[in-house]
Amino acid sequence: MNAVLYDVALTGYIIATASALGYLLGRREGLWRFTILVTQAGWMVHTLALVVRGVELRRFPLTTLAETVSVVIWVAVLLEVWAERAYRVKVLGAFVLPVVLVLGLALPTGLRVLVLAPAISSVWIKVHVALALIGLAALVLNFAGAVMYLLQERQLKGKRPGNVYYRLPSLETLDRLSYRTLTLGFPFLTAGLLLGVFSAGKAWGSPFAFDPLALFSSFMWVVYAATLSGRAVGRWRGRRAAYFAIAGFCALLLMLGAGVMLQGRHGS
């Protein structure tokens, strides 16, 4: 039942993505309203799918990597709807929903074969996963803000603004959105990874036991830590901060790819 509900939610996200891109490229206000409605409907069905899966399995749906990514998508969509209203960035969905769609379409294949090993299935591990995925979801918005910034900057420098220029907010607004989503996501990510390190020490005998997913997660954390440090201490703004945000998201994708392709202590 939960698989059917998830497919319905994914269909809603597909329609919302197409509508959001249509609004970005055109100038029809009705498309934006339609995007919001379909996105919220898809999110509510997705919520029901997660609840049903939890009831059917009698546990939190955070044990498999597929479930984890599904919850990342769920949180990312929730944050996107909130940020769109808070920052009045109506085109945000056109940059967040395609990422959500790519992650969602990946779930029926390789991601479903990865299950956490029994040795590390515990309440603390679920808290570790929950904190980390909230951080990851916020960093999806951080990536979207960076892409929008670079696109808007290019439009301004080209001195030939197209339809996209009139849909995107100011560079200052986009830079602020990127910074605040980073400051929101990074503490959750850090807390989740630290809890994972402590839990790994009990489950594996050493917190430094080799695991591909943990290794790439550490690399991702270093990239985002450097980005936040640069913004807070070095006062990075604009293009440099945007490039680092994109680099961090690429590290995030590498981490997920390592979880799928490489067998490790997190399960197989």
C-alpha positions as CSV (number, residue, x, y, z in Angstrom):
1,M,0.0,0.0,0.0
2,N,2.8,2.4,0.9
3,A,4.5,1.8,-2.5
4,V,1.3,2.8,-4.3
5,L,1.0,5.9,-2.2
6,Y,4.6,6.8,-2.8
7,D,4.1,6.4,-6.6
8,V,1.1,8.7,-6.4
9,A,3.2,11.3,-4.5
10,L,6.0,10.9,-7.0
11,T,3.5,11.5,-9.8
12,G,2.4,14.7,-8.0
13,Y,6.1,15.8,-7.8
14,I,6.6,15.2,-11.5
15,I,3.5,17.3,-12.4
16,A,4.6,20.0,-10.0
17,T,8.1,20.0,-11.5
18,A,6.8,20.5,-15.0
19,S,4.5,23.3,-13.8
20,A,7.3,25.0,-11.8
21,L,9.6,25.0,-14.9
22,G,6.7,26.3,-17.0
23,Y,6.2,29.2,-14.6
24,L,10.0,29.9,-14.6
25,L,10.1,30.1,-18.4
26,G,6.8,31.8,-18.9
27,R,4.8,34.5,-17.1
28,R,1.6,32.8,-16.1
29,E,0.7,33.3,-12.4
30,G,-1.8,30.5,-12.6
31,L,1.0,28.0,-13.1
32,W,2.6,29.1,-9.8
33,R,-0.6,28.6,-7.9
34,F,-1.1,25.2,-9.6
35,T,2.5,24.2,-8.7
36,I,1.9,25.0,-5.0
37,L,-1.3,23.0,-4.9
38,V,0.1,20.0,-6.6
39,T,3.3,20.1,-4.5
40,Q,1.3,20.3,-1.3
41,A,-1.0,17.4,-2.4
42,G,2.1,15.3,-3.3
43,W,3.6,16.0,0.0
44,M,0.5,15.1,1.9
45,V,0.3,11.7,0.1
46,H,4.0,11.2,0.7
47,T,3.3,11.8,4.4
48,L,0.6,9.2,4.3
49,A,2.9,6.8,2.6
50,L,5.5,7.1,5.3
51,V,2.9,6.7,8.0
52,V,1.5,3.6,6.3
53,R,5.0,2.1,5.9
54,G,5.8,2.7,9.6
55,V,2.5,1.0,10.7
56,E,3.0,-1.9,8.3
57,L,6.6,-2.6,9.5
58,R,6.0,-1.5,13.1
59,R,9.0,0.8,13.1
60,F,10.2,4.2,12.0
61,P,10.8,4.2,8.2
62,L,14.5,5.0,8.6
63,T,16.2,1.6,8.5
64,T,16.9,1.3,4.8
65,L,18.8,3.8,2.7
66,A,15.7,4.1,0.4
67,E,13.6,5.1,3.4
68,T,16.2,7.6,4.5
69,V,16.3,9.2,1.0
70,S,12.5,9.2,1.0
71,V,12.4,11.2,4.2
72,V,15.0,13.6,2.9
73,I,12.7,14.2,0.0
74,W,9.8,14.7,2.3
75,V,11.7,17.2,4.5
76,A,13.1,19.0,1.4
77,V,9.7,19.5,-0.1
78,L,8.4,20.8,3.3
79,L,11.3,23.3,3.6
80,E,10.8,24.3,-0.1
81,V,7.2,25.3,0.5
82,W,8.1,27.2,3.7
83,A,11.1,29.0,2.1
84,E,9.1,29.9,-0.9
85,R,6.7,31.8,1.2
86,A,9.2,33.1,3.7
87,Y,11.5,34.6,1.1
88,R,8.9,35.2,-1.6
89,V,10.9,33.2,-4.1
90,K,8.1,31.8,-6.3
91,V,10.5,30.1,-8.6
92,L,12.2,28.1,-5.9
93,G,10.3,25.0,-6.8
94,A,11.7,25.0,-10.3
95,F,15.2,24.4,-8.8
96,V,14.3,22.2,-5.8
97,L,11.7,19.9,-7.3
98,P,14.0,18.6,-10.1
99,V,16.5,17.5,-7.5
100,V,13.6,15.9,-5.5
101,L,12.5,14.1,-8.7
102,V,15.9,12.7,-9.4
103,L,16.2,11.3,-5.9
104,G,12.7,10.0,-6.0
105,L,13.1,8.2,-9.3
106,A,16.3,6.5,-8.0
107,L,14.4,4.9,-5.1
108,P,12.8,1.9,-7.0
109,T,16.2,0.6,-8.2
110,G,19.5,0.3,-6.4
111,L,18.6,2.2,-3.3
112,R,16.1,-0.4,-2.1
113,V,18.7,-3.2,-1.7
114,L,20.6,-1.3,1.0
115,V,19.5,-2.2,4.5
116,L,21.2,-1.3,7.7
117,A,23.0,-4.2,9.3
118,P,21.3,-5.5,12.5
119,A,24.4,-4.6,14.5
120,I,23.7,-0.9,14.1
121,S,19.9,-0.9,14.2
122,S,19.1,1.0,17.4
123,V,17.2,4.0,18.6
124,W,20.3,6.2,18.6
125,I,21.1,5.2,15.1
126,K,17.6,6.3,14.0
127,V,18.2,9.6,15.8
128,H,21.5,9.9,14.0
129,V,19.8,9.3,10.7
130,A,16.9,11.7,11.5
131,L,19.2,14.6,12.4
132,A,21.4,14.0,9.3
133,L,18.6,13.8,6.9
134,I,17.1,17.1,8.1
135,G,20.5,18.6,7.5
136,L,20.7,17.1,4.0
137,A,17.2,18.4,3.1
138,A,18.2,21.9,4.1
139,L,21.3,21.6,2.0
140,V,19.2,20.8,-1.1
141,L,17.7,24.3,-0.7
142,N,21.2,25.6,-0.2
143,F,22.2,24.1,-3.6
144,A,19.1,25.6,-5.2
145,G,19.9,29.0,-3.9
146,A,23.4,28.8,-5.2
147,V,22.3,27.8,-8.7
148,M,19.8,30.6,-8.8
149,Y,22.4,33.1,-7.7
150,L,24.8,32.1,-10.5
151,L,22.1,32.1,-13.1
152,Q,20.8,35.6,-12.0
153,E,24.4,36.9,-12.0
154,R,25.0,35.7,-15.5
155,Q,21.8,37.3,-16.6
156,L,22.8,40.6,-15.1
157,K,26.3,40.5,-16.6
158,G,25.0,39.5,-20.0
159,K,22.9,42.7,-20.1
160,R,20.3,40.8,-22.1
161,P,17.9,39.5,-19.4
162,G,15.5,36.9,-20.6
163,N,12.3,35.6,-19.0
164,V,14.2,33.9,-16.2
165,Y,15.7,37.2,-15.0
166,Y,12.3,38.6,-14.3
167,R,11.3,35.5,-12.3
168,L,14.4,35.4,-10.1
169,P,14.8,37.6,-7.0
170,S,17.7,39.9,-6.3
171,L,21.2,38.6,-5.8
172,E,21.1,39.8,-2.2
173,T,18.0,37.8,-1.5
174,L,19.4,34.6,-3.1
175,D,22.7,35.0,-1.2
176,R,20.8,35.4,2.0
177,L,18.6,32.3,1.2
178,S,21.7,30.2,0.5
179,Y,23.4,31.4,3.7
180,R,20.5,30.7,6.0
181,T,19.8,27.3,4.6
182,L,23.4,26.4,5.2
183,T,23.3,27.6,8.8
184,L,20.1,25.6,9.2
185,G,21.3,22.4,7.7
186,F,24.9,22.2,8.9
187,P,24.2,22.0,12.6
188,F,21.8,19.1,12.0
189,L,24.2,17.4,9.7
190,T,27.0,17.8,12.3
191,A,25.0,16.5,15.2
192,G,23.8,13.6,13.1
193,L,27.3,12.6,12.1
194,L,28.7,13.0,15.6
195,L,26.0,10.7,17.0
196,G,26.9,8.3,14.2
197,V,30.5,8.3,15.2
198,F,29.7,7.6,18.9
199,S,27.2,4.8,17.9
200,A,29.7,3.3,15.5
201,G,32.2,2.9,18.3
202,K,29.8,0.7,20.2
203,A,28.5,-1.3,17.2
204,W,31.8,-1.8,15.3
205,G,34.3,-1.6,18.2
206,S,35.9,1.5,16.7
207,P,34.5,4.8,15.4
208,F,37.2,4.8,12.8
209,A,36.3,1.5,11.2
210,F,36.4,1.8,7.4
211,D,33.0,2.3,5.8
212,P,32.5,4.0,2.3
213,L,29.3,5.8,3.4
214,A,31.0,7.2,6.5
215,L,34.1,8.2,4.6
216,F,32.2,10.1,2.0
217,S,29.9,11.6,4.6
218,S,33.1,13.0,6.4
219,F,34.3,14.4,3.1
220,M,30.9,16.1,2.5
221,W,31.0,17.5,6.0
222,V,34.5,19.0,5.5
223,V,33.3,20.8,2.3
224,Y,30.3,22.3,4.0
225,A,32.4,23.2,7.1
226,A,34.8,25.0,4.9
227,T,31.9,26.8,3.2
228,L,30.3,27.9,6.4
229,S,33.7,29.0,7.9
230,G,34.4,31.0,4.7
231,R,31.0,32.7,5.0
232,A,31.2,33.4,8.7
233,V,34.9,34.2,9.1
234,G,36.1,35.0,5.6
235,R,32.9,36.8,4.8
236,W,32.5,34.9,1.5
237,R,29.5,36.1,-0.5
238,G,28.2,35.8,-3.9
239,R,29.9,33.7,-6.5
240,R,32.5,32.1,-4.4
241,A,30.0,31.0,-1.8
242,A,27.7,29.7,-4.5
243,Y,30.5,27.6,-6.1
244,F,31.3,26.0,-2.7
245,A,27.6,25.3,-2.1
246,I,27.5,23.4,-5.4
247,A,30.7,21.6,-4.5
248,G,29.1,20.5,-1.2
249,F,26.1,19.2,-3.0
250,C,28.3,17.2,-5.4
251,A,29.9,15.7,-2.3
252,L,26.5,14.9,-1.0
253,L,25.7,13.0,-4.3
254,L,29.0,11.2,-4.0
255,M,28.1,10.1,-0.5
256,L,24.7,8.7,-1.7
257,G,26.5,7.0,-4.6
258,A,29.0,5.4,-2.3
259,G,26.1,4.1,-0.2
260,V,24.5,2.5,-3.3
261,M,27.6,1.2,-5.1
262,L,30.1,0.3,-2.4
263,Q,29.4,-2.4,0.2
264,G,30.3,-1.4,3.7
265,R,29.4,-1.7,7.4
266,H,26.2,0.3,6.9
267,G,24.7,-2.7,5.2
268,S,24.3,-4.2,1.7
